[in-house]
Amino acid sequence: MYIDDGAIYAMSATIRGVADSVTKGYTQVLQWLHRNGLTANPEKCEFMTFTCSCANPALVSHPVPSIKYIDPIAC
């Protein structure tokens, strides 16, 4: 079995806040998959951010933080 085009949505005043929320949600998904005998392919996962053009540059923070794949089961 596989999931195609799954998504985790998050909103925050800062990109760091979004990255933290998405990381937490992704970890929960990985744990659920493991409990059900499934795995994720990190090579097919992307982290995308969208901001409005009127966003406060101090809140957006550049560069966009990277999210590293950490298998919560192997830890």
Buried (B, 14 or more C-beta within 10 A) or exposed (E): EEEEEEEBEBEEEBBBBBBBBBBEEBBEBBEEBBEEEEEBEEEEEEBEEEEEEEEEEEEBEEEBBEBEEEEEEEE
